[in-house]
Amino acid sequence: MSMRTLPLLFLNLGGEMLYILDQRLRAQNIPGDKARKVMNDIISTMFNRKFMEELFKPQELYSKKALRTVYDRLAHASIMRLNQASMDKLYDLMTMAFKYQVLLCPRPKDVLLVTFNHLDAIKGLIQDSPTILHQVDETFRQLTDIYGGLSAGEFQLIRQTLLIFFQDLHIRVSIFLKDKVQNSNGRFVLPASGPVPWGTEVPGLIRTFNSKGEEVKKTEFKHGGSYVAALKEGSLELYGDRVLKLGTNMYSVNRPVETHMSAASKNLASQTQESIVPNPLAKEELNLLARLIGGMGIQKPSGPEPGFRLNLFTTDEEEEQAALTRPEELSYEVINIQATQDQQTNQELARIMGEFEITDQSRRSTSKGDDLLAMMDEL
């Protein structure tokens, strides 16, 4: 398992989260000033310098439940609130979109181009804030410095680590189903056409060499696909042409997106029950998570500006029905962090969680989703 996977996972999932939130803010006709504040606040928190320093340290991936906790805090870094069902749907869409992108990467190194596509698009979502743009550009440079010189084998290990993380997630997404890139069982359809990976040849020819390394025979075969050679390699420059389209905003065309649990996912969840085991975080992961969230620099809501609730479903009724029908094993409602055996860790968590508390006025301004705001506040 690669120790360099977490930054790529976090940034790409974060990019997908921002795409979805931007689409829903527009769909619900949220006033421009509020929508702009939400996007700027979340992006600023996501690319906070201290947070990035913790994120880029070599470390193993967190569990799905722990990572979900980080995104829950990130989504609530501004005046917007999501209730449980909408947060579940948001996370489902994020994970399935990035899983699809990782599966379709022509070569392992292209996961870096996917990341750059997300960062390029995030910069386009920032409005009137050169400081936040600078934060994103700094992350670009960190990515280039750390990942630019990695070997193909190291990128293959990163890709394998990502696929292990996404293994057994088969949530059906309406956009993928309509585009016929996902089957009804939640599994993706891999194409047998398009450009081959950069630096490789179109399949269809077998070359035979002798002991001296001389080519002595050529044999053609039918590969059954429709492949073409890659025209050029994607650029890793700050303002370069990525060539690859994976990781761009698929919600730029406004259309409703629904998610459905496949039978395989429900059965697997009932077997593993990973997310309902008491105290799911190991002590070491708890320490890492505390440092990571502590570096996010989430600001307490200030001033009289009221918050608002964002719904990722078409209606409130759909949202309530989704909350009732989602299997308990697949819900990530609350993580109870138990650190009583380690006084120093307990004090550190108390300090960090104290920064997450919101004012009574802010609580009164939202009708749903307040249960998520209390996540991890009870040690």
C-alpha positions, 0 to 999 in steps of 0.5 A: 500500500502506497503512503503517498495516496491520501493527498490524491484521494482527498483532493479528487474527492474534494473536487467532486464535492465542490462540483456537486455543491456548486450545481445544487446551489444553482439548482436551488437558486441560492442568492449569489452572495451566499453561494459565493461565500459557501464556495470560497469558505469551503475551498479556503478551508480545503486548501488551508496551509496547515491542513495541506502540510498534514495531508502531504505527510507520508501516511496510510489511507484512513478508513472510509468512515474516518475520511467521511468525517473529514468531508462532513466537517469540510462541507459544513465549513461555511453557513450551509448545512446538509442533513444526514440523507443529503450528506450520504448522497453527496459522499456517494456521488463523490466516491463513485465519480472518482472511482470511475476516473481511477478505473478509466485512467489510461496509465497509473500516472494519469491519476495525477492529470485527473487531480490537476483537472480537478484543481483547474476546475476548482480555480474556476469556482473561486470568485474575487479572492486572489488569496484562495487562488494562491492557496490552490496554486501552492497545492499545485506546486506541492503536487508537482514537487512530490509526484512529478518524479515518481516512477511508473511503479510507484504510480501503479502502487498508488492506483492499486491503493485507490482501487482497494479503497473503492473496492466493493462500492457499487452505488448506481448513479443516474448520470453513469446509467444514462450514459451507459458507462455503469451497469444496473448492478453498479459496476462500471463498463470499461471501454474498448475504444479510444486513445491508448496510453501515451507511449504505447502502440495501438494493439494488433501486432505481435513482434517476434525476436531472436536471441540476438534481439533482432526482429524476425517475425510480425503477426497481426491479430484482431483485438476487437476494439477501436483504438487510436494512438494518443496524440500527445501527453498531458501537461503537468504545468500549472496552466498546461493542457491536461489532454485527459478529460477525466476529472472535469466537471460532469455537472456543468450541464444541469441535470438531476443526479440520483443514487441507488444502492445495488443489491451487492452493496447492501449484501456486502454491507450487512456482511462486513458491518464496518461502519457500525462496529463500536469505536471504529478508529484505531488509536494511531488513526485517531491521532492522525485524524485529530491532527488533520482536522485540527489543521483545517482551520475551520472558522466559527460562524460570526455575525448575524448572517443566517445559515441555510440548508442545501438539499441534494434531492429534488424535494424534501420528501425524497430526502426523507424517504432516502434517509428511511430506506438507506441501510443502517450499515451504509450510513455514516451518521456519527463517529464516537471517538473514544480516547479516554485511555490517552489523556494527552490525545483526549485533551488535544481532541477536546481543543480541536473539537471546541473549535468546531462548536457553533453558536446557538443563533446559528443552530436556530437558523437551520431546520435540518442537519443539526445532528451532523454538526455535533459529530465528534463533539462528544468525546 
